[in-house]
Amino acid sequence: MSHKLDARGLICPLPVLRTRKAIAAVPNGEILEVAVTDPMAPTDLAAFCEAAGHELVATATADGVVTVSIRRAG
């Protein structure tokens, strides 16, 4: 099952705060895809993953939107 969070248009720290809330509902080991437009969000999400123990699986950019894929720890 694919889990997605649309954080486009939000600026720091909202993408990370929304990701923290959304990933709590994702089963352990599954991936949450977060779509962001804030240029600092990928860096902030990488730091969040490192601090929380989640795995940043991939980052992809298309049409000005960055999609960050995060595997929930556990």
URTASUL-V187821 format. One record per residue. N is the residue number from 1. RES is the residue in three letters. SS is DSSP state (@ for helix, = for strand, . for the rest). OMEGA is omega as a letter, one per 40 degrees, with the letter a starting at -180 (none if undefined). Layout:
n=N res=RES ss=SS omega=OMEGA
n=N res=RES ss=SS omega=OMEGA
This chain:
n=1 res=MET ss=. omega=a
n=2 res=SER ss=. omega=i
n=3 res=HIS ss== omega=a
n=4 res=LYS ss== omega=i
n=5 res=LEU ss== omega=i
n=6 res=ASP ss== omega=i
n=7 res=ALA ss== omega=i
n=8 res=ARG ss=. omega=i
n=9 res=GLY ss=. omega=i
n=10 res=LEU ss=. omega=i
n=11 res=ILE ss=. omega=a
n=12 res=CYS ss=. omega=e
n=13 res=PRO ss=. omega=a
n=14 res=LEU ss=@ omega=i
n=15 res=PRO ss=@ omega=i
n=16 res=VAL ss=@ omega=i
n=17 res=LEU ss=@ omega=i
n=18 res=ARG ss=@ omega=i
n=19 res=THR ss=@ omega=i
n=20 res=ARG ss=@ omega=i
n=21 res=LYS ss=@ omega=a
n=22 res=ALA ss=@ omega=a
n=23 res=ILE ss=@ omega=i
n=24 res=ALA ss=. omega=a
n=25 res=ALA ss=. omega=a
n=26 res=VAL ss=. omega=i
n=27 res=PRO ss=. omega=i
n=28 res=ASN ss=. omega=i
n=29 res=GLY ss=. omega=i
n=30 res=GLU ss=. omega=a
n=31 res=ILE ss== omega=i
n=32 res=LEU ss== omega=i
n=33 res=GLU ss== omega=a
n=34 res=VAL ss== omega=i
n=35 res=ALA ss== omega=a
n=36 res=VAL ss== omega=i
n=37 res=THR ss=. omega=i
n=38 res=ASP ss=. omega=a
n=39 res=PRO ss=. omega=i
n=40 res=MET ss=. omega=a
n=41 res=ALA ss=@ omega=i
n=42 res=PRO ss=@ omega=i
n=43 res=THR ss=@ omega=i
n=44 res=ASP ss=@ omega=i
n=45 res=LEU ss=@ omega=i
n=46 res=ALA ss=@ omega=i
n=47 res=ALA ss=@ omega=i
n=48 res=PHE ss=@ omega=i
n=49 res=CYS ss=@ omega=a
n=50 res=GLU ss=@ omega=a
n=51 res=ALA ss=@ omega=a
n=52 res=ALA ss=@ omega=i
n=53 res=GLY ss=. omega=i
n=54 res=HIS ss=. omega=a
n=55 res=GLU ss== omega=i
n=56 res=LEU ss== omega=a
n=57 res=VAL ss== omega=a
n=58 res=ALA ss== omega=i
n=59 res=THR ss== omega=a
n=60 res=ALA ss== omega=i
n=61 res=THR ss== omega=i
n=62 res=ALA ss== omega=i
n=63 res=ASP ss=. omega=i
n=64 res=GLY ss=. omega=i
n=65 res=VAL ss== omega=i
n=66 res=VAL ss== omega=i
n=67 res=THR ss== omega=i
n=68 res=VAL ss== omega=a
n=69 res=SER ss== omega=a
n=70 res=ILE ss== omega=i
n=71 res=ARG ss== omega=a
n=72 res=ARG ss=. omega=i
n=73 res=ALA ss=. omega=i
n=74 res=GLY ss=. omega=none
